[in-house]
Amino acid sequence: MTAVCPFNRRDEIQVWSITLAVSPSTLSYCVSLLSDDEREKARKYRYSRDSRRFIAGRAALRFLLGSYFNWAPQKVGFCRSAEGRLSLSFGPTSAVSDFNLSHSADEMIVVISSLRRVGVDIERVDAGRCAEQEWASVLSPAEMYWCADASHGERVRKYLTLWTRKEALLKADGRGLQVDPLCLDVTETVQTATPFFYSCPSLSPSQWTLWDLPLGGRLVGSLASEGWSRVPKISYFSLPADFVLTPPSFGAPMGVGAH
Ligand SMILES: CC(C)(COP(=O)(O)OP(=O)(O)OC[C@H]1O[C@@H](n2cnc3c(N)ncnc32)[C@H](O)[C@@H]1OP(=O)(O)O)[C@@H](O)C(=O)NCCC(=O)NCCS
């Protein structure tokens, strides 16, 4: 496996779009990239569709992160915080400082950062997801007001846009939904062009930069990165569904070393 995708800038976040709808032959190869624990987890899913998504997603994540170190995917080790945040078992390095991921049905986004802590969230816009009381429990009155002035379909998109901004922040922070999403009021970001600068004392650290991701179709998503004094470069890539058969090649590998 020789695919390598180094960062082009010292302060860069690479956003990878990945489809989890892989062919049966790719899927069986993906299984071979997983750890024993991951294979065990894949076996426990009730529905084969969910198992397929987990296998394809975890293999793609191993493949991608391995590429930054010029390692085989199987060599990548993970650990998980008490709140569920996945990270590299050996901590931040000069090749990859942080990563985060989000999935929705057959889509997955992985963000990989050279320097900063990051969080990402994506959601599928589904017109059925419009239980106003539910949204009022996670969005502030000002946020609800911003969404109200829109047609039904557009309103759902607005709710989900605000929601993905909050989740991206909470995932970058690492505590996820252990922090009440109502603590974050992101309405101040709604009228300005992406990226937004956002400050909230409930988050650690308090200052963040937020982007709405240009995902297209029925997906909305946001990316949060730590700090706002300098804006990192954002680069977008997509991993082909048959990535294990035709790995992309991006140039020379980055060195691995502790920060
Ligand atoms: C993180 C959280 C917001 C994810 O929400 P989601 O929209 O259902 O899921 P997404 O697809 O966007 O993201 C899932 C991925 O986020 C990552 N993740 C999980 N918990 C996370 C956290 N606290 N912070 C950052 N990232 C997290 C994981 O990599 C996970 O994928 P994986 O399980 O395949 O490794 C939600 O699960 C949460 O708040 N969890 C924390 C709750 C908690 O404290 N749990 C205690 C352990 S039981």
The ligand as an SDF file (V2000), in Angstrom:
LIG
                    3D

 48 50  0  0  0  0  0  0  0  0999 V2000
  -20.5210   12.1470   19.4760 C   0  0  0  0  0  0  0  0  0  0  0  0
  -21.9820   12.1460   19.1580 C   0  0  0  0  0  0  0  0  0  0  0  0
  -22.4540   13.5850   19.1420 C   0  0  0  0  0  0  0  0  0  0  0  0
  -22.1000   11.4330   17.8100 C   0  0  0  0  0  0  0  0  0  0  0  0
  -23.2900   11.6600   17.2040 O   0  0  0  0  0  0  0  0  0  0  0  0
  -23.8660   10.9740   15.8590 P   0  0  0  0  0  0  0  0  0  0  0  0
  -24.4270   12.0960   15.0330 O   0  0  0  0  0  0  0  0  0  0  0  0
  -24.7710    9.8910   16.2820 O   0  0  0  0  0  0  0  0  0  0  0  0
  -22.7180   10.2500   15.0890 O   0  0  0  0  0  0  0  0  0  0  0  0
  -21.6750   10.7020   13.9650 P   0  0  0  0  0  0  0  0  0  0  0  0
  -21.7820    9.7550   12.8460 O   0  0  0  0  0  0  0  0  0  0  0  0
  -21.7660   12.1580   13.6450 O   0  0  0  0  0  0  0  0  0  0  0  0
  -20.2700   10.4930   14.6960 O   0  0  0  0  0  0  0  0  0  0  0  0
  -19.8960    9.2470   15.1830 C   0  0  0  0  0  0  0  0  0  0  0  0
  -18.3970    9.2510   15.3440 C   0  0  0  0  0  0  0  0  0  0  0  0
  -17.9980   10.3550   16.1540 O   0  0  0  0  0  0  0  0  0  0  0  0
  -16.9050    9.9560   16.9640 C   0  0  0  0  0  0  0  0  0  0  0  0
  -17.2810   10.2600   18.3440 N   0  0  0  0  0  0  0  0  0  0  0  0
  -18.0060    9.5370   19.2220 C   0  0  0  0  0  0  0  0  0  0  0  0
  -18.1110   10.1860   20.3910 N   0  0  0  0  0  0  0  0  0  0  0  0
  -17.4450   11.3550   20.2370 C   0  0  0  0  0  0  0  0  0  0  0  0
  -17.1860   12.4500   21.0970 C   0  0  0  0  0  0  0  0  0  0  0  0
  -17.6270   12.4810   22.3650 N   0  0  0  0  0  0  0  0  0  0  0  0
  -16.4710   13.4880   20.6070 N   0  0  0  0  0  0  0  0  0  0  0  0
  -15.9990   13.4690   19.3510 C   0  0  0  0  0  0  0  0  0  0  0  0
  -16.2050   12.4600   18.4860 N   0  0  0  0  0  0  0  0  0  0  0  0
  -16.9230   11.4130   18.9350 C   0  0  0  0  0  0  0  0  0  0  0  0
  -16.6640    8.4770   16.7550 C   0  0  0  0  0  0  0  0  0  0  0  0
  -15.5270    8.3280   15.9380 O   0  0  0  0  0  0  0  0  0  0  0  0
  -17.9350    8.0230   16.0710 C   0  0  0  0  0  0  0  0  0  0  0  0
  -17.7440    7.0410   15.0850 O   0  0  0  0  0  0  0  0  0  0  0  0
  -17.3330    5.5260   15.4800 P   0  0  0  0  0  0  0  0  0  0  0  0
  -18.1980    5.1340   16.6210 O   0  0  0  0  0  0  0  0  0  0  0  0
  -17.5870    4.7510   14.2210 O   0  0  0  0  0  0  0  0  0  0  0  0
  -15.8840    5.5890   15.8440 O   0  0  0  0  0  0  0  0  0  0  0  0
  -22.8130   11.4260   20.2400 C   0  0  0  0  0  0  0  0  0  0  0  0
  -22.6940   10.0380   20.0730 O   0  0  0  0  0  0  0  0  0  0  0  0
  -22.3250   11.7790   21.6430 C   0  0  0  0  0  0  0  0  0  0  0  0
  -22.5170   12.8600   22.1390 O   0  0  0  0  0  0  0  0  0  0  0  0
  -21.6790   10.8600   22.3230 N   0  0  0  0  0  0  0  0  0  0  0  0
  -21.1210   11.1440   23.6420 C   0  0  0  0  0  0  0  0  0  0  0  0
  -22.0820   10.6480   24.6660 C   0  0  0  0  0  0  0  0  0  0  0  0
  -21.3430    9.9910   25.7690 C   0  0  0  0  0  0  0  0  0  0  0  0
  -20.8390   10.6200   26.6350 O   0  0  0  0  0  0  0  0  0  0  0  0
  -21.2350    8.6940   25.7400 N   0  0  0  0  0  0  0  0  0  0  0  0
  -20.5120    8.0340   26.7900 C   0  0  0  0  0  0  0  0  0  0  0  0
  -20.0260    6.7150   26.3080 C   0  0  0  0  0  0  0  0  0  0  0  0
  -21.3170    5.5150   26.4220 S   0  0  0  0  0  0  0  0  0  0  0  0
  1  2  1  0
  2  3  1  0
  2  4  1  0
  2 36  1  0
  4  5  1  0
  5  6  1  0
  6  7  2  0
  6  8  1  0
  6  9  1  0
  9 10  1  0
 10 11  2  0
 10 12  1  0
 10 13  1  0
 13 14  1  0
 14 15  1  0
 15 16  1  0
 15 30  1  0
 16 17  1  0
 17 18  1  0
 17 28  1  0
 18 19  1  0
 18 27  1  0
 19 20  2  0
 20 21  1  0
 21 22  1  0
 21 27  2  0
 22 23  1  0
 22 24  2  0
 24 25  1  0
 25 26  2  0
 26 27  1  0
 28 29  1  0
 28 30  1  0
 30 31  1  0
 31 32  1  0
 32 33  2  0
 32 34  1  0
 32 35  1  0
 36 37  1  0
 36 38  1  0
 38 39  2  0
 38 40  1  0
 40 41  1  0
 41 42  1  0
 42 43  1  0
 43 44  2  0
 43 45  1  0
 45 46  1  0
 46 47  1  0
 47 48  1  0
M  END
$$$$
